[in-house]
Amino acid sequence: MVDVSVVIPSLNEAETIGTCIEKIKAVFSKYGLDGEIIVSDNSVDETPDIARSLGAIVVTPDRRGYGYAYLYGFKHAKGEYVVMGDADDTYDFMEVSAMLEPLKKGEADFVIGTRLNGRIEAGAMPWLHRWIGNPLLTWFLNLSFKTGISDTHCGFRAIRRDALEKIDLRSHGMEFASEMIIEAAKAGLRMREVPVTYYPRKGGNSKLNSFSDGWRHLRFMLLCAPTYLFEYPGVILFSLGAFLMASALLDFNIGFTPRTNSMIAGSLLTLVGYQVLLFGTFTKMIQGLSLPKSFTLERGAIVAILMFAIGFAWTVKLVSEFMGSGVSPPVEQSIMGFSLMILGLQTFFSSFMLSIISMGRKR
């Protein structure tokens, strides 16, 4: 096994790939490292030829994508430590030694460069990325996964080989950067940041698309965080709906006197909120959460039948009173009866769905 594998994804970076490789070779020589450089390349220009001529190992992924290029490159890496960096010379590979230091000292399993606590050269990062996109995405990732990383989208990273093998990486696009940190947090890896310098591109065109790539990161984080995607919105919608229904049904003032429209809105919010909460439970079950031992299909079905029965009895009572007096019952009470029946049906079928998911996981 060699000491260090530097993996570089590249796509038409003929103007800068040579500079990157020469810097890495200089670091290997200066610090006496037995290292290899792996260029995971899908270029149509001279990038792979230049890389080979300078002694790099060039591999060609069978599909495109930032994340896939790394995954493909990792398969060929033999180093005890794996360093990641871009081929556009925006990261200074002369800083590789600083990235490796916490790993060698046993202080970390995974090292991430931080541009925000390091130095960003003028013109290196667009205003939208520096002050809006990156901070917001970093904030949400830290909020959801408690990572404490200041610059979650820095592409300059280093990781121990044994730590890399502990994390399940699958993303093929730019969201790979977020996935790596999320999976590292889930695996309990010790993460450490090292300040780095970020430089303007020396040539070629940026492969980043601000809005589509930003959405890919946010989408991925939401899919990995059902609490924020489903549970919190579900609780808010359900609580607001139940409050509106109660205020309309009991006729108490909440700054205005709620009537039929408030009851309708409350019913819809309650039903949607309840379904969103159920989606959150389904998702957590799929991701490995176990249901409380007190929950069984039969108990869920009994609760559902009771809810439906109460709503049905309520509705029958209203119909009977109408037939006896000819006076239409208050619409608010009718909505309450129907809402209870729908909640009962949602609970009944969701109990079966949860049991199906649980049964599938045991096989």
Secondary structure, DSSP 4 states (H G I P E B T S, - for coil): --SEEEEEEESS-TTTHHHHHHHHHHHHHHHT--EEEEEEE--SSSHHHHHHHTT-EEE--SS--HHHHHHHHHHH---SEEEE--TTS-B-GGGHHHHHHHHHTTS-SEEEEEEEEEEE-TTSS-HHIIIIIHHHHHHHHHHHH----S-TT---EEEEHHHHTTS-----STTHHHHHHHHHHHTT--EEEEEEEE----SS-----HHHHHHHHHHHHHHH-HIIIIIHHHHHHHHHHHHHHHHHHHT--SSS---HHHHHHHHHHHHHHHHHHHHHHHHHHHTTPPPPTT--HHHHHHHHHHHHHHHHHHHHHHHHHHHHH-PPPPHHHHHHHHHHHHHHHHHHHHHHHHHHHHHHHH-
